[in-house]
Amino acid sequence: MPLPPPSPDSASNHDHDVPLLETFEQELAAVERSLHDLKERYTQVQQDEQTQAQLQERKEQLKRQMQRSSAPDLKAELTHLQAQIDELEVNLESKLFSWGSLREPFWQIVRFGGLGIVIGWSIAFTVLQSPNPSPRPPVPAPGSPQLER
């Protein structure tokens, strides 16, 4: 069965879809680049963690050797290892973000923020139930002499 000829309206819709398709392709390419960058960063973090564990192990070995004999070359190597470990720690501080790390601070904010609101409402409710006006100074009678200061 042959397809009916395109109506003039469908041609204008097709022209409208082209920029939308190009925008979608551009967004898809951006998402793919972001995913690739994320995978590279994840691989780098894993490698840095392994290297850090190896350096920590070597550092402990050097400390044990230094307890037996205090050689200057051991101190220099220990200092060099510590510098490498510090550098890796800086790299790993920007580790991939996890929502699990926010669980405890979130619940503390909810707990103490909620407690503060409850205490504030309790104080406001108590004050509004039994207001104690401040005493006014006595007003002298019109015929009485006033003391001057």
Secondary structure, DSSP 8 states (H G I E B T S, - for coil): -------HHHHHHHHHHHHHHHHHHHHHHHHHHHHHHHHHHHHHHHHHHHHHHHHHHHHHHHHHHHHH---HHHHHHHHHHHHHHHHHHHHHHT----GGGGHHHHHHHHHHHHHHHHHHHHHHHHHHHS-----------TTS-----
